[in-house]
Each structure stands twice: as structure tokens, then as C-alpha cells.
Amino acid sequence: MRERRRYNRFNLQGRVQLQLGGKLFEFPAADISVSGVSVMLDVAVLGAKPTGEVGICTIESPDLACPVEAYVSVMRIRRVGHQHLVGLRFESISDEQLQVIHAYETLTRARAEKSSTTVPKHF
């Protein structure tokens, strides 16, 4: 399947708190990009398809310089085996919060480049 995303996603260890529809949810983070964050769920607690409703999301991870808060909407819900991958799109996020995500992306890329250059090549 062809990847349709405009922005690179980066795995993220952490948690996502979501206030949506008058309820508060907490999920493990799956990945993050400058356009949104994904969470992996065992059950379809957010329904079977996106409703377009906007909620408040707080992303916390030891890899981020500080928590990131943004307004999000559920963009995609996709089954992956017995779990659901839910994509939360940033609807409104401050420039400062985007800088935190950009810094994480830069760090992740640098780590990947470093690990690929330190792996011995066997011919």
C-alpha cells in the first residue's frame, strides 16, 4: 500500500491524554509528526469511524522537551490485527509546540544516522 502522508512519522514512547465528547481518555502513543499523533488501542473506544469532533490532546513523553498540547480531531481509525490505530490530526497547535516536535524529529534523525554509520559492514 502506498504511503499517502506528507510528513514523516516517528515512533514515540509516551502517553496521550484526549478530552473528547465530554470524556477523558488516556492512550499509549504510537508515533508523531508535525501534522498529528497516532495511538494504538485494544478496543474501539472512539467509535468505528471519525466524527469530525475536535478535542484537546496532551502528549507526554520522556523524549519530548515538554508536554505538547493541541486541538485535534480523529482523522483515521484503522484495524491492525486485533488493535485499532487511531490518527489524531492537529487542528490547532502553537508554533512553540511545533518546535518541540521538530526538535524530537531532529534528534531521532540524528540517532538513526549515527546508528547506521556505526554498524560494521560485512562483505
N, CA and C atoms as an extended XYZ file, in Angstrom:
369
Properties=species:S:1:pos:R:3:atomname:S:1:resname:S:1:resid:I:1 pbc="F F F"
N         0.841       -1.176        0.000 N   MET     1
C         0.000        0.000        0.000 CA  MET     1
C         0.892        1.248        0.000 C   MET     1
N         0.584        2.179       -0.849 N   ARG     2
C         1.352        3.403       -0.968 CA  ARG     2
C         1.077        4.328        0.220 C   ARG     2
N         2.142        4.876        0.787 N   GLU     3
C         2.030        5.807        1.918 CA  GLU     3
C         1.563        7.156        1.392 C   GLU     3
N         0.492        7.706        1.964 N   ARG     4
C        -0.077        8.959        1.485 CA  ARG     4
C         0.270       10.143        2.368 C   ARG     4
N         1.027        9.934        3.389 N   ARG     5
C         1.313       11.018        4.328 CA  ARG     5
C         2.300       12.016        3.737 C   ARG     5
N         2.106       13.274        4.088 N   ARG     6
C         3.018       14.334        3.645 CA  ARG     6
C         4.239       14.450        4.541 C   ARG     6
N         4.079       14.105        5.802 N   TYR     7
C         5.141       14.299        6.784 CA  TYR     7
C         5.595       12.962        7.342 C   TYR     7
N         6.879       12.871        7.626 N   ASN     8
C         7.427       11.653        8.220 CA  ASN     8
C         6.882       11.460        9.622 C   ASN     8
N         6.627       10.192        9.960 N   ARG     9
C         6.200        9.842       11.312 CA  ARG     9
C         7.386        9.263       12.054 C   ARG     9
N         7.415        9.491       13.348 N   PHE    10
C         8.494        8.991       14.190 CA  PHE    10
C         7.878        8.274       15.379 C   PHE    10
N         8.362        7.047       15.648 N   ASN    11
C         7.863        6.304       16.807 CA  ASN    11
C         8.032        7.148       18.052 C   ASN    11
N         7.086        7.036       18.957 N   LEU    12
C         7.130        7.825       20.189 CA  LEU    12
C         6.652        6.969       21.346 C   LEU    12
N         7.478        6.878       22.368 N   GLN    13
C         7.092        6.211       23.611 CA  GLN    13
C         6.514        7.284       24.527 C   GLN    13
N         5.344        7.063       25.016 N   GLY    14
C         4.724        8.045       25.898 CA  GLY    14
C         3.235        7.806       25.987 C   GLY    14
N         2.530        8.835       26.423 N   ARG    15
C         1.087        8.697       26.570 CA  ARG    15
C         0.389        9.926       26.005 C   ARG    15
N        -0.837        9.714       25.613 N   VAL    16
C        -1.655       10.777       25.039 CA  VAL    16
C        -2.943       10.855       25.842 C   VAL    16
N        -3.204       12.024       26.403 N   GLN    17
C        -4.483       12.267       27.072 CA  GLN    17
C        -5.365       13.018       26.093 C   GLN    17
N        -6.601       12.562       25.953 N   LEU    18
C        -7.524       13.156       24.999 CA  LEU    18
C        -8.831       13.482       25.685 C   LEU    18
N        -9.227       14.749       25.603 N   GLN    19
C       -10.535       15.186       26.078 CA  GLN    19
C       -11.407       15.340       24.845 C   GLN    19
N       -12.417       14.470       24.726 N   LEU    20
C       -13.253       14.452       23.533 CA  LEU    20
C       -14.661       14.037       23.916 C   LEU    20
N       -15.635       14.786       23.474 N   GLY    21
C       -17.028       14.435       23.746 CA  GLY    21
C       -17.374       14.398       25.216 C   GLY    21
N       -16.751       15.268       26.004 N   GLY    22
C       -17.021       15.313       27.437 CA  GLY    22
C       -16.372       14.189       28.234 C   GLY    22
N       -15.540       13.398       27.597 N   LYS    23
C       -14.853       12.292       28.265 CA  LYS    23
C       -13.356       12.513       28.212 C   LYS    23
N       -12.651       11.903       29.163 N   LEU    24
C       -11.193       11.963       29.211 CA  LEU    24
C       -10.650       10.562       28.983 C   LEU    24
N        -9.781       10.430       27.982 N   PHE    25
C        -9.162        9.155       27.644 CA  PHE    25
C        -7.657        9.279       27.824 C   PHE    25
N        -7.003        8.143       28.049 N   GLU    26
C        -5.545        8.100       28.069 CA  GLU    26
C        -5.106        6.873       27.284 C   GLU    26
N        -4.206        7.107       26.307 N   PHE    27
C        -3.751        6.050       25.414 CA  PHE    27
C        -2.235        6.053       25.324 C   PHE    27
N        -1.632        4.909       24.979 N   PRO    28
C        -0.193        4.905       24.677 CA  PRO    28
C         0.033        5.517       23.295 C   PRO    28
N         1.076        6.320       23.172 N   ALA    29
C         1.418        6.929       21.888 CA  ALA    29
C         2.038        5.876       20.980 C   ALA    29
N         1.786        5.997       19.676 N   ALA    30
C         2.396        5.103       18.689 CA  ALA    30
C         3.457        5.859       17.893 C   ALA    30
N         3.061        7.003       17.338 N   ASP    31
C         4.014        7.810       16.573 CA  ASP    31
C         3.530        9.252       16.526 C   ASP    31
N         4.428       10.132       16.026 N   ILE    32
C         4.117       11.556       15.984 CA  ILE    32
C         4.727       12.159       14.725 C   ILE    32
N         4.100       13.203       14.214 N   SER    33
C         4.636       14.005       13.117 CA  SER    33
C         4.170       15.436       13.360 C   SER    33
N         4.572       16.345       12.490 N   VAL    34
C         4.140       17.731       12.665 CA  VAL    34
C         2.665       17.910       12.336 C   VAL    34
N         2.032       16.892       11.749 N   SER    35
C         0.613       17.001       11.432 CA  SER    35
C        -0.294       16.296       12.430 C   SER    35
N         0.277       15.443       13.312 N   GLY    36
C        -0.573       14.760       14.273 CA  GLY    36
C         0.152       13.681       15.045 C   GLY    36
N        -0.631       12.946       15.819 N   VAL    37
C        -0.102       11.871       16.652 CA  VAL    37
C        -1.026       10.667       16.491 C   VAL    37
N        -0.453        9.467       16.582 N   SER    38
C        -1.248        8.245       16.495 CA  SER    38
C        -1.176        7.498       17.807 C   SER    38
N        -2.268        6.821       18.115 N   VAL    39
C        -2.338        5.997       19.317 CA  VAL    39
C        -2.819        4.604       18.911 C   VAL    39
N        -2.409        3.598       19.684 N   MET    40
C        -2.804        2.221       19.412 CA  MET    40
C        -3.726        1.775       20.531 C   MET    40
N        -4.924        1.262       20.158 N   LEU    41
C        -5.933        0.864       21.132 CA  LEU    41
C        -6.292       -0.600       20.970 C   LEU    41
N        -6.666       -1.225       22.067 N   ASP    42
C        -7.116       -2.610       22.014 CA  ASP    42
C        -8.593       -2.713       21.640 C   ASP    42
N        -9.365       -1.669       21.923 N   VAL    43
C       -10.803       -1.675       21.626 CA  VAL    43
C       -11.177       -0.375       20.920 C   VAL    43
N       -12.317       -0.385       20.284 N   ALA    44
C       -12.775        0.792       19.535 CA  ALA    44
C       -13.510        1.758       20.463 C   ALA    44
N       -12.808        2.376       21.397 N   VAL    45
C       -13.452        3.279       22.348 CA  VAL    45
C       -13.866        4.600       21.708 C   VAL    45
N       -13.282        4.933       20.567 N   LEU    46
C       -13.621        6.191       19.895 CA  LEU    46
C       -14.603        5.985       18.747 C   LEU    46
N       -15.189        4.793       18.653 N   GLY    47
C       -16.129        4.505       17.584 CA  GLY    47
C       -15.453        3.821       16.414 C   GLY    47
N       -16.236        3.545       15.405 N   ALA    48
C       -15.723        2.829       14.241 CA  ALA    48
C       -15.206        3.763       13.162 C   ALA    48
N       -15.709        5.006       13.137 N   LYS    49
C       -15.219        5.951       12.141 CA  LYS    49
C       -15.164        7.361       12.719 C   LYS    49
N       -14.322        8.208       12.135 N   PRO    50
C       -14.156        9.579       12.641 CA  PRO    50
C       -15.457       10.378       12.566 C   PRO    50
N       -15.672       11.220       13.579 N   THR    51
C       -16.885       12.035       13.618 CA  THR    51
C       -16.625       13.493       13.254 C   THR    51
N       -15.360       13.899       13.225 N   GLY    52
C       -15.038       15.294       12.939 CA  GLY    52
C       -15.018       16.173       14.173 C   GLY    52
N       -15.356       15.591       15.318 N   GLU    53
C       -15.362       16.355       16.571 CA  GLU    53
C       -13.936       16.725       16.974 C   GLU    53
N       -13.772       17.938       17.509 N   VAL    54
C       -12.462       18.424       17.934 CA  VAL    54
C       -12.341       18.298       19.451 C   VAL    54
N       -11.177       17.835       19.896 N   GLY    55
C       -10.906       17.701       21.316 CA  GLY    55
C        -9.536       18.259       21.649 C   GLY    55
N        -9.184       18.198       22.914 N   ILE    56
C        -7.882       18.679       23.372 CA  ILE    56
C        -7.013       17.470       23.691 C   ILE    56
N        -5.796       17.519       23.187 N   CYS    57
C        -4.855       16.411       23.322 CA  CYS    57
C        -3.598       16.902       24.036 C   CYS    57
N        -3.102       16.128       24.993 N   THR    58
C        -1.833       16.407       25.650 CA  THR    58
C        -0.942       15.188       25.467 C   THR    58
N         0.236       15.416       24.886 N   ILE    59
C         1.187       14.341       24.597 CA  ILE    59
C         2.342       14.470       25.571 C   ILE    59
N         2.617       13.405       26.309 N   GLU    60
C         3.725       13.393       27.262 CA  GLU    60
C         4.658       12.242       26.922 C   GLU    60
N         5.942       12.553       26.869 N   SER    61
C         6.951       11.537       26.577 CA  SER    61
C         8.282       11.997       27.147 C   SER    61
N         9.087       11.065       27.653 N   PRO    62
C        10.421       11.455       28.113 CA  PRO    62
C        11.304       11.929       26.959 C   PRO    62
N        10.923       11.617       25.716 N   ASP    63
C        11.694       12.037       24.551 CA  ASP    63
C        11.387       13.462       24.104 C   ASP    63
N        10.285       14.019       24.570 N   LEU    64
C         9.924       15.393       24.228 CA  LEU    64
C        10.428       16.340       25.306 C   LEU    64
N        10.839       17.526       24.904 N   ALA    65
C        11.377       18.504       25.858 CA  ALA    65
C        10.339       18.912       26.896 C   ALA    65
N         9.066       18.889       26.513 N   CYS    66
C         7.970       19.228       27.420 CA  CYS    66
C         6.684       18.636       26.840 C   CYS    66
N         5.622       18.592       27.626 N   PRO    67
C         4.354       18.097       27.072 CA  PRO    67
C         3.891       18.985       25.915 C   PRO    67
N         3.234       18.368       24.948 N   VAL    68
C         2.693       19.088       23.799 CA  VAL    68
C         1.181       19.059       23.913 C   VAL    68
N         0.569       20.229       23.768 N   GLU    69
C        -0.886       20.322       23.830 CA  GLU    69
C        -1.404       20.929       22.544 C   GLU    69
N        -2.485       20.346       22.031 N   ALA    70
C        -3.055       20.828       20.780 CA  ALA    70
C        -4.527       20.435       20.700 C   ALA    70
N        -5.245       21.127       19.837 N   TYR    71
C        -6.597       20.713       19.479 CA  TYR    71
C        -6.460       19.703       18.354 C   TYR    71
N        -7.187       18.587       18.463 N   VAL    72
C        -7.084       17.518       17.480 CA  VAL    72
C        -8.463       17.017       17.071 C   VAL    72
N        -8.498       16.358       15.934 N   SER    73
C        -9.688       15.615       15.529 CA  SER    73
C        -9.239       14.215       15.133 C   SER    73
N       -10.145       13.274       15.247 N   VAL    74
C        -9.842       11.901       14.847 CA  VAL    74
C        -9.897       11.866       13.324 C   VAL    74
N        -8.756       11.604       12.719 N   MET    75
C        -8.687       11.606       11.263 CA  MET    75
C        -8.908       10.217       10.684 C   MET    75
N        -8.343        9.220       11.337 N   ARG    76
C        -8.386        7.875       10.773 CA  ARG    76
C        -8.436        6.849       11.888 C   ARG    76
N        -9.225        5.813       11.676 N   ILE    77
C        -9.250        4.657       12.573 CA  ILE    77
C        -9.061        3.435       11.681 C   ILE    77
N        -7.987        2.691       11.955 N   ARG    78
C        -7.669        1.546       11.105 CA  ARG    78
C        -7.363        0.339       11.974 C   ARG    78
N        -7.917       -0.785       11.608 N   ARG    79
C        -7.618       -2.035       12.329 CA  ARG    79
C        -6.250       -2.534       11.928 C   ARG    79
N        -5.461       -2.897       12.939 N   VAL    80
C        -4.153       -3.510       12.730 CA  VAL    80
C        -4.147       -4.758       13.597 C   VAL    80
N        -4.439       -5.892       12.990 N   GLY    81
C        -4.589       -7.120       13.762 CA  GLY    81
C        -5.798       -6.999       14.672 C   GLY    81
N        -5.566       -7.197       15.964 N   HIS    82
C        -6.658       -7.099       16.933 CA  HIS    82
C        -6.736       -5.711       17.565 C   HIS    82
N        -5.922       -4.777       17.095 N   GLN    83
C        -5.904       -3.436       17.665 CA  GLN    83
C        -6.411       -2.411       16.663 C   GLN    83
N        -6.580       -1.189       17.146 N   HIS    84
C        -7.007       -0.072       16.308 CA  HIS    84
C        -5.938        1.013       16.364 C   HIS    84
N        -5.475        1.446       15.200 N   LEU    85
C        -4.547        2.558       15.108 CA  LEU    85
C        -5.379        3.798       14.812 C   LEU    85
N        -5.321        4.761       15.721 N   VAL    86
C        -6.140        5.968       15.595 CA  VAL    86
C        -5.228        7.157       15.333 C   VAL    86
N        -5.462        7.827       14.213 N   GLY    87
C        -4.696        9.011       13.857 CA  GLY    87
C        -5.413       10.268       14.311 C   GLY    87
N        -4.741       11.061       15.140 N   LEU    88
C        -5.288       12.326       15.624 CA  LEU    88
C        -4.587       13.462       14.883 C   LEU    88
N        -5.328       14.232       14.115 N   ARG    89
C        -4.759       15.328       13.334 CA  ARG    89
C        -4.778       16.616       14.151 C   ARG    89
N        -3.652       17.336       14.132 N   PHE    90
C        -3.599       18.624       14.812 CA  PHE    90
C        -4.467       19.620       14.046 C   PHE    90
N        -5.471       20.154       14.712 N   GLU    91
C        -6.327       21.176       14.115 CA  GLU    91
C        -5.817       22.568       14.466 C   GLU    91
N        -5.265       22.690       15.667 N   SER    92
C        -4.701       23.958       16.132 CA  SER    92
C        -3.580       23.635       17.114 C   SER    92
N        -2.383       24.131       16.784 N   ILE    93
C        -1.219       23.903       17.629 CA  ILE    93
C        -0.326       25.127       17.519 C   ILE    93
N         0.269       25.529       18.639 N   SER    94
C         1.104       26.735       18.630 CA  SER    94
C         2.446       26.463       17.960 C   SER    94
N         3.080       27.526       17.506 N   ASP    95
C         4.408       27.410       16.906 CA  ASP    95
C         5.405       26.837       17.904 C   ASP    95
N         5.277       27.208       19.177 N   GLU    96
C         6.191       26.698       20.207 CA  GLU    96
C         6.037       25.185       20.368 C   GLU    96
N         4.807       24.693       20.319 N   GLN    97
C         4.571       23.260       20.453 CA  GLN    97
C         5.100       22.512       19.221 C   GLN    97
N         4.956       23.114       18.045 N   LEU    98
C         5.518       22.506       16.833 CA  LEU    98
C         7.034       22.428       16.904 C   LEU    98
N         7.652       23.418       17.528 N   GLN    99
C         9.115       23.406       17.682 CA  GLN    99
C         9.559       22.224       18.539 C   GLN    99
N         8.774       21.867       19.550 N   VAL   100
C         9.091       20.703       20.389 CA  VAL   100
C         9.081       19.436       19.537 C   VAL   100
N         8.104       19.318       18.645 N   ILE   101
C         8.015       18.150       17.764 CA  ILE   101
C         9.171       18.153       16.764 C   ILE   101
N         9.472       19.315       16.182 N   HIS   102
C        10.603       19.419       15.253 CA  HIS   102
C        11.911       19.017       15.935 C   HIS   102
N        12.104       19.433       17.175 N   ALA   103
C        13.326       19.080       17.911 CA  ALA   103
C        13.411       17.567       18.102 C   ALA   103
N        12.291       16.925       18.401 N   TYR   104
C        12.271       15.472       18.552 CA  TYR   104
C        12.609       14.787       17.224 C   TYR   104
N        12.044       15.285       16.131 N   GLU   105
C        12.342       14.719       14.814 CA  GLU   105
C        13.828       14.840       14.491 C   GLU   105
N        14.412       15.989       14.768 N   THR   106
C        15.836       16.209       14.508 CA  THR   106
C        16.683       15.242       15.328 C   THR   106
N        16.346       15.078       16.596 N   LEU   107
C        17.061       14.154       17.472 CA  LEU   107
C        16.930       12.714       16.969 C   LEU   107
N        15.740       12.324       16.574 N   THR   108
C        15.505       10.961       16.090 CA  THR   108
C        16.285       10.700       14.801 C   THR   108
N        16.287       11.660       13.901 N   ARG   109
C        17.056       11.502       12.653 CA  ARG   109
C        18.549       11.380       12.948 C   ARG   109
N        19.046       12.209       13.860 N   ALA   110
C        20.468       12.169       14.216 CA  ALA   110
C        20.831       10.815       14.821 C   ALA   110
N        19.969       10.286       15.679 N   ARG   111
C        20.216        8.965       16.267 CA  ARG   111
C        20.248        7.888       15.189 C   ARG   111
N        19.324        7.967       14.241 N   ALA   112
C        19.261        6.970       13.167 CA  ALA   112
C        20.501        7.039       12.286 C   ALA   112
N        20.942        8.239       11.972 N   GLU   113
C        22.147        8.399       11.156 CA  GLU   113
C        23.377        7.877       11.887 C   GLU   113
N        23.447        8.167       13.183 N   LYS   114
C        24.592        7.714       13.973 CA  LYS   114
C        24.628        6.189       14.047 C   LYS   114
N        23.471        5.570       14.276 N   SER   115
C        23.449        4.106       14.390 CA  SER   115
C        23.721        3.440       13.046 C   SER   115
N        23.356        4.073       11.951 N   SER   116
C        23.617        3.460       10.647 CA  SER   116
C        25.080        3.597       10.251 C   SER   116
N        25.778        4.587       10.783 N   THR   117
C        27.195        4.745       10.458 CA  THR   117
C        28.098        3.938       11.374 C   THR   117
N        27.573        3.482       12.515 N   THR   118
C        28.399        2.707       13.443 CA  THR   118
C        28.259        1.207       13.260 C   THR   118
N        27.327        0.791       12.394 N   VAL   119
C        27.131       -0.630       12.143 CA  VAL   119
C        28.211       -1.107       11.178 C   VAL   119
N        29.002       -2.130       11.582 N   PRO   120
C        30.059       -2.615       10.680 CA  PRO   120
C        29.448       -3.255        9.440 C   PRO   120
N        30.083       -3.035        8.317 N   LYS   121
C        29.609       -3.612        7.063 CA  LYS   121
C        30.389       -4.885        6.786 C   LYS   121
N        29.673       -5.920        6.431 N   HIS   122
C        30.279       -7.197        6.100 CA  HIS   122
C        30.095       -7.438        4.614 C   HIS   122
N        31.179       -7.802        3.966 N   PHE   123
C        31.115       -8.044        2.525 CA  PHE   123
C        31.205       -9.521        2.241 C   PHE   123
